Structures are given as structure tokens and as C-alpha cells.
Amino acid sequence: MKIKKRDDNGGCTIVIPTYNRSYYLKRLLSYYNEYLDRNKYKIIIADSSSCENKKQNKKIIEQFPGLGILYLNEYPADINMLSKICSVLCHIKSEYCVICADDDFITPQGIEQSISFLKKNDDFTVVYGLGFAFWLKHAQENKQHFYRGRIIQHSSVTFSEPKERLIYHLLNYVPTFYGVHRSDFLRTIFKELKEFTSDPVFGELFLSMLTLIYGKMKCLDVFYTARDKGGNIKSNRQVFWLNDFIKKGCFKEKYSKFKEGLLIHLSKKYQSDALDIEELKTAIDDAMSIYLANYMKGIKSAKKKLLICEIKDILNHFRITSWMYGGIRLLYRKLFPACQIRMDDLVSSTGTPPSEHYEEIQHIYNHLLLFPIADKKGHVR
């Protein structure tokens, strides 16, 4: 895979995909209107909302003329999100880009430091930083309370061998989707989706794996993202998970195509007979079995009971028994460091700034309190 280099030097485009969540879109644009350096950034909004919501979104965008937003609203409501993003990438003129969900925040400081790192390190394909999840809840007298989880820092992945990066990342999976990328690289790997995946679930996983096959991943010590876990406003979009594919009996077919794509790109990267394909197939199967087991921990217990037989069949397909699973996990824990470092909370009860990250966190906190909490339809009290 050859990545073309652009003649322009710098600049970043923030891509915001949105779907029937005007409240969140306004909240995010208002934040960037306050803190974004408009000389360095462009914003593209990819809107596949209903006609009614598109009208609302257009009015919201008109409130922020200084951001120079490119508004793309020709997408149908049933478009695959990854297909929508792939279409948007051809509109990006900047050297760097980042995808930001409409209900989350990615900080300008985090983006700037990520770009600075990429400029100095050609062997890295994606960069991001620290983050936390937050919730907003109603309190008395029409006030709201802000809650957040601990700051989380994931490990960088810096192995020199592509196959080592691939296996480690699958074992300790963190989506690379919302990191900062070189625009040309992101366009290139998105073009590979159509051949090897047909859904957003394996699609996101495949993009992350290609990112690690072709380069390294860096997590900087900079506050980068705040993710809204309140889930107040529902987009009514149908969302698929791996367990849906297991229940429908199409998981093995989808996984086989996914694995085929990984093997093809690893072979291209090595460009020699040095890669033992059969050995790598086994390693990917082993790592995927652990990924599935970890994935199942995130499913509610009721669903887990319904799927236990299907999961056992999948693990048997990979030739992994329960005792082998424990042995493999123990082996990889010895070979690789822990994938997450949980740091102490950075905002104390007294409001004293105990950390260099406090200012960026306080910006988001102050901004959120300006917006009354919306109900599931996006209406505020």
C-alpha cells in the first residue's frame, strides 16, 4: 500500500458525522466556536438525519459562520456510517484529520499535540491522548450535576514488527477511529473496507487493525477526549454488535473475510516469504478468541446467558479450550504490559486544579453547564 504525500504542509479537518441529534451538534459546535483556532482547522459535518432534523442542523450551523463549516447533507438516513465517512474524506484538503462523534468532545490542544507528534514521527499512523467518560443528571431547581469517570490512558503500540502490533492491538483493543490521522492514509485504508467488510462492526475493527499493520500508535500525556455516556438522546439508528452476528449465524463468514483482509495486508507489508501465514492465522484466531471473551464481559448477564453456547462454538472453531484460553492470556500478560493505566481523578471536590490537564477539563465542564439537559427527543426543560 503506497501512501501519497501531499504538497500542503499542516492544517487539520474535524469531521463530525451526525444523525438526528441536533442538540448535541449545537453543543459541540458551540465548544469549537469558543476554543478552536479557526486559522488551523476546518470542520466538515456529514448529516444523514431526517429532513426535519437537517433543517434544524442547517439553522444551527448558520449560528457559527466563523467556523467555516462545510455542510454535507445529501446522505440518506439508512447509509452505513463508515460509507458516509469514506465519502467525506474526498472533501478533505488538509494534511491531517480527525473524526469526532457529535455527542463527544475532542480538545483542540489534544489535536494540536497529536499533529505535532505525527509531523516528527513518520512511522506512526495514529495519535490520541487521555480521556474520560462523563454523565449529566438533573438536580433540583432545574440545575444539573456533572459526573465523570477517571482519566484513562491506553498504552502506545510501538513494536517494530507489524504482526506483533496487530496481535497486541487485537488482544488489547482500543478503537483508533477517533484518533488523529494523516488524511491520505485514512483515505487509503477506508478504500479497503468494501472488499473485506460489509458492516460497521467489523469495519471499525478492520480499520483499527490496518492502522496498526501499517504503523505504530501513540497515546500522549495530553487531555484529548471526553465521551458522553449519558445516552440521553437516541438517534433511532439500528446498531449491530458482534453478538447479533453470532445469533444470526453469520459471524464465521464475516470473520473469515475480515481475517483474509488482515493476512493480505500483512503479506503486502512484508513483501517476502518471511511471513508464516499458517502461524499467523493461528495467532489471529487465538487473539480473536480472547477479544471475544473480553467483549462478552461487556454484555449484560441476561444476554450473556443466551449466547454462551454460541460463544463456545466460536471458541471451538478457533480450537481454543477454556484451559488454553487461560494459558494464552497469561502468556500475553507476560509478553506485553497492561493496556490501561487508571489515573487518579484530576478534579478535586474543592475545585483546586491538581493537574496540568485541569484547564482543558474545566473548559468542557463549564461549557456543558451552559446547555440544559435534553430529553430523549432533544428537547430541553
CORDACOR-V151438 format. One record per backbone hydrogen bond with DSSP energy under -0.5 kcal/mol. NH is the residue of the N-H (numbers start at 1). CO is the residue of the C=O. If there is no record, write none. Layout:
# CORDACOR-V151438
nh=(NH;NH)
co=(CO;CO)
This chain:
# CORDACOR-V151438
nh=(4;10;12;13;14;15;15;16;16;17;18;25;26;27;28;29;30;31;32;33;34;34;35;36;38;40;41;42;44;45;46;46;47;47;48;48;54;55;56;57;58;59;60;61;62;63;63;64;67;68;70;71;72;72;73;75;79;84;85;86;87;88;89;90;90;91;92;95;96;97;98;99;100;102;104;105;107;111;112;113;114;115;116;117;118;119;120;120;121;121;124;125;126;127;128;130;131;132;134;135;137;139;142;143;145;147;147;149;152;153;155;157;158;165;166;167;168;169;170;171;172;173;179;180;181;183;186;187;188;189;190;191;192;193;196;197;203;204;205;206;207;208;209;210;211;212;213;214;216;217;218;220;220;222;224;225;226;227;228;229;229;230;234;234;244;245;246;247;248;249;249;250;251;254;255;256;257;258;259;260;261;262;263;264;265;266;267;268;269;270;271;275;276;277;280;281;282;283;284;285;286;287;288;289;290;291;292;293;294;295;296;297;297;298;298;299;304;305;306;307;308;311;312;313;314;315;316;317;318;319;320;321;325;326;327;328;329;330;331;332;333;334;335;336;341;342;343;343;348;348;351;354;354;358;361;362;363;364;365;366;367;368;369;370;371;372;375;378;381)
co=(2;8;40;96;42;13;98;14;44;15;46;21;22;23;24;25;26;27;28;29;30;31;31;32;36;37;37;12;14;70;16;44;45;72;18;46;50;51;52;53;54;55;56;57;58;59;60;61;64;65;43;69;45;70;71;47;76;80;81;82;83;84;85;86;87;88;89;10;11;181;13;179;15;17;101;226;224;107;108;109;110;111;112;113;114;115;116;117;117;118;121;216;216;180;218;222;152;225;227;147;145;143;139;140;137;135;145;133;131;341;339;217;156;161;162;163;164;165;166;167;168;170;176;127;97;95;182;183;184;185;186;187;189;190;192;193;199;200;201;202;203;204;205;206;207;208;209;210;123;157;126;128;218;220;130;130;105;132;226;134;227;134;232;376;241;241;242;243;244;245;246;245;245;250;251;252;253;254;255;256;257;258;259;260;261;262;263;264;265;266;267;272;274;275;276;277;278;279;280;281;282;283;284;285;286;287;288;289;290;291;292;293;294;294;295;296;300;301;302;303;304;307;308;309;310;311;312;313;314;316;315;319;321;322;323;324;325;326;327;328;329;330;331;332;153;340;151;341;346;352;348;346;352;355;357;358;359;360;361;362;363;364;365;367;368;370;379;375;373)
